[in-house]
Amino acid sequence: MNVEKRAIRRTLREQRRNLPTAFVEQASCAVCARVREFAPFQSCRSLIAYIAHENEVSPALVLGQAAPHRRVYLPHDDGEGGVTLWRPGDPLVVGRRGIPEPSRRTQIAIAPPAVALVPLVAWDQNGTRLGRGGGFYDRLFARLADDCVRVGLAYELQEWPDLPREPWDVPLHYVITERRVIRCGGKVVRADPLQKGGMQL
């Protein structure tokens, strides 16, 4: 394992674990509001998302709105980067990495246009994503169509300039934080503080 990546992951996971609950909830609400206004989300037929774990940004407020109009898929850790169809109210179980996942495996083709909302430990403006280290999303991205829009949901504090990138790492197209929508490798699409001085820890 890359020693630098391991050190960054350890530092930022610890920082994330220590975030106040009120901040996590407020930031997640702000991120979800930006997702709902995000053009690729508004037009997608399929949404890949996740259940938040370990103080990750939670997409829960998006999932409730998305389900009646789109197919929603959640990860299941089968070692291959698989996802399964999910509807609000479907039961969840704790997967082998301690992350909630659907108890039933319903694999239906992901109809385009599709958006994948993914968690992360760190991100940079080139679209490099540092995850938990298991490689799940690298395998998932390799299986998705090239036109699936890959979006990291993140806190501003998780930005780390020029993250190391391995040859097999698939970059994100966008990162959405509590303050901004960033087109990776391009520019900030939208940025407006939630309040004067921004959100405070």
C-alpha positions as CSV (number, residue, x, y, z in Angstrom):
1,M,0.0,0.0,0.0
2,N,1.2,3.5,-0.8
3,V,2.6,4.9,2.5
4,E,1.5,8.4,1.8
5,K,-2.1,7.3,1.0
6,R,-2.2,5.3,4.2
7,A,-1.1,8.3,6.3
8,I,-3.6,10.6,4.6
9,R,-6.4,8.1,5.1
10,R,-5.6,7.6,8.8
11,T,-5.5,11.4,9.4
12,L,-8.7,12.3,7.7
13,R,-10.7,9.3,8.9
14,E,-9.8,10.2,12.5
15,Q,-10.8,13.8,11.8
16,R,-14.1,12.7,10.3
17,R,-14.9,10.4,13.2
18,N,-14.6,13.4,15.5
19,L,-16.9,15.7,13.7
20,P,-19.8,17.0,15.8
21,T,-23.2,15.3,15.0
22,A,-24.8,18.7,14.4
23,F,-22.1,19.6,11.8
24,V,-22.5,16.2,10.0
25,E,-26.3,16.7,9.8
26,Q,-26.1,20.3,8.7
27,A,-23.4,19.6,6.1
28,S,-25.3,16.5,4.8
29,C,-28.5,18.6,4.3
30,A,-26.5,21.2,2.4
31,V,-24.9,18.6,0.2
32,C,-28.2,17.0,-0.6
33,A,-29.7,20.3,-1.5
34,R,-27.0,20.8,-4.1
35,V,-27.5,17.3,-5.4
36,R,-31.2,17.9,-5.9
37,E,-30.3,21.0,-8.0
38,F,-27.6,19.2,-9.9
39,A,-28.6,18.8,-13.6
40,P,-27.2,15.2,-14.1
41,F,-29.2,14.1,-11.0
42,Q,-32.4,15.8,-12.2
43,S,-32.2,14.0,-15.6
44,C,-30.9,10.5,-14.5
45,R,-32.9,7.3,-14.7
46,S,-30.6,5.4,-12.4
47,L,-29.0,6.5,-9.2
48,I,-26.2,4.6,-7.4
49,A,-25.8,5.8,-3.8
50,Y,-24.8,4.5,-0.4
51,I,-25.8,4.4,3.3
52,A,-23.5,6.7,5.3
53,H,-21.1,5.2,7.8
54,E,-18.5,6.6,10.1
55,N,-19.7,10.2,9.8
56,E,-19.7,10.2,6.0
57,V,-21.8,12.8,4.2
58,S,-25.3,11.2,4.2
59,P,-27.3,11.1,0.9
60,A,-30.4,10.0,2.8
61,L,-32.4,13.1,1.9
62,V,-31.7,12.5,-1.7
63,L,-32.7,8.8,-1.6
64,G,-36.2,9.5,-0.4
65,Q,-36.8,11.9,-3.3
66,A,-35.1,9.8,-5.9
67,A,-36.8,6.5,-5.3
68,P,-40.3,7.2,-6.8
69,H,-38.8,8.5,-10.1
70,R,-35.6,6.6,-10.6
71,R,-34.1,3.2,-10.0
72,V,-31.9,3.4,-6.9
73,Y,-29.0,1.0,-6.3
74,L,-26.9,0.5,-3.2
75,P,-23.5,-1.3,-3.0
76,H,-23.2,-4.9,-1.7
77,D,-19.7,-6.0,-1.0
78,D,-19.4,-9.1,-3.0
79,G,-15.7,-8.5,-3.8
80,E,-16.6,-7.5,-7.4
81,G,-18.0,-4.0,-6.9
82,G,-21.6,-5.0,-7.2
83,V,-24.7,-3.0,-6.6
84,T,-28.3,-4.1,-6.0
85,L,-31.7,-2.5,-6.6
86,W,-33.1,-0.9,-3.4
87,R,-36.3,0.9,-2.4
88,P,-37.0,2.9,0.8
89,G,-38.1,0.5,3.5
90,D,-36.2,-2.5,2.1
91,P,-34.2,-4.1,4.9
92,L,-30.5,-3.5,5.4
93,V,-27.9,-5.7,7.0
94,V,-24.3,-5.0,8.2
95,G,-21.9,-6.1,5.5
96,R,-18.5,-7.6,6.0
97,R,-16.8,-4.2,6.3
98,G,-19.4,-3.0,8.8
99,I,-21.2,-0.9,6.2
100,P,-25.1,-1.2,5.9
101,E,-26.1,-2.9,2.6
102,P,-29.3,-4.4,1.2
103,S,-30.2,-7.8,2.6
104,R,-31.6,-8.9,-0.8
105,R,-29.7,-9.1,-4.0
106,T,-31.8,-7.8,-6.9
107,Q,-29.5,-7.1,-9.8
108,I,-31.2,-5.2,-12.6
109,A,-29.3,-3.5,-15.4
110,I,-28.4,0.2,-14.7
111,A,-30.3,2.2,-17.3
112,P,-28.7,5.3,-18.6
113,P,-28.4,8.2,-17.9
114,A,-27.0,7.2,-14.5
115,V,-25.3,9.1,-11.7
116,A,-23.1,7.5,-9.0
117,L,-23.0,9.3,-5.6
118,V,-20.0,7.9,-3.7
119,P,-18.4,8.5,-0.3
120,L,-14.8,9.3,0.3
121,V,-12.1,10.0,2.8
122,A,-10.2,12.6,0.8
123,W,-10.6,14.4,-2.6
124,D,-8.7,16.8,-4.8
125,Q,-9.8,19.1,-7.6
126,N,-8.4,16.7,-10.3
127,G,-11.0,14.2,-9.3
128,T,-8.7,11.9,-7.4
129,R,-10.7,10.1,-4.7
130,L,-9.2,8.4,-1.6
131,G,-11.6,5.8,-0.2
132,R,-11.4,3.4,2.7
133,G,-8.8,1.3,1.0
134,G,-10.8,-1.8,0.0
135,G,-11.0,-1.0,-3.7
136,F,-14.8,-1.4,-3.9
137,Y,-15.4,1.7,-5.9
138,D,-12.5,1.1,-8.2
139,R,-14.1,-2.2,-9.2
140,L,-17.5,-0.6,-9.4
141,F,-16.3,2.2,-11.7
142,A,-14.6,-0.3,-13.9
143,R,-18.0,-2.0,-14.4
144,L,-20.0,1.1,-15.1
145,A,-20.6,2.7,-18.5
146,D,-18.3,5.5,-19.3
147,D,-21.2,8.0,-19.4
148,C,-22.2,7.3,-15.8
149,V,-21.5,10.6,-13.9
150,R,-19.3,9.9,-10.9
151,V,-19.9,12.3,-8.0
152,G,-18.1,12.4,-4.7
153,L,-20.1,13.7,-1.7
154,A,-17.6,15.3,0.7
155,Y,-16.9,17.9,3.3
156,E,-14.7,20.8,2.4
157,L,-12.3,19.8,5.2
158,Q,-11.6,16.5,3.2
159,E,-9.9,18.3,0.4
160,W,-6.2,17.3,0.0
161,P,-4.2,18.9,-2.8
162,D,-2.7,16.6,-5.3
163,L,-3.6,13.2,-3.8
164,P,-1.4,10.4,-5.1
165,R,-3.2,8.5,-7.9
166,E,-2.6,4.9,-8.9
167,P,-2.9,3.7,-12.5
168,W,-6.2,1.9,-11.7
169,D,-7.8,4.8,-9.9
170,V,-10.8,6.1,-11.8
171,P,-11.3,9.9,-11.3
172,L,-14.5,11.6,-10.2
173,H,-16.3,13.9,-12.6
174,Y,-17.6,16.1,-9.8
175,V,-17.3,16.7,-6.1
176,I,-20.2,18.2,-4.1
177,T,-19.5,19.7,-0.7
178,E,-21.5,21.7,1.8
179,R,-20.3,24.9,0.0
180,R,-19.5,24.1,-3.7
181,V,-20.1,22.0,-6.7
182,I,-16.7,21.3,-8.3
183,R,-16.3,20.0,-11.9
184,C,-13.0,18.0,-11.5
185,G,-10.2,19.3,-13.6
186,G,-12.3,22.3,-14.5
187,K,-13.8,24.9,-12.3
188,V,-16.2,25.5,-9.5
189,V,-19.7,25.2,-11.0
190,R,-21.5,26.8,-8.1
191,A,-20.3,28.2,-4.8
192,D,-22.2,30.0,-2.2
193,P,-21.7,30.0,1.6
194,L,-24.6,28.7,3.6
195,Q,-24.3,31.6,5.9
196,K,-22.0,34.5,6.6
197,G,-18.6,33.0,7.3
198,G,-19.6,29.6,6.1
199,M,-20.4,26.5,8.2
200,Q,-18.6,26.2,11.4
201,L,-17.4,23.1,13.3
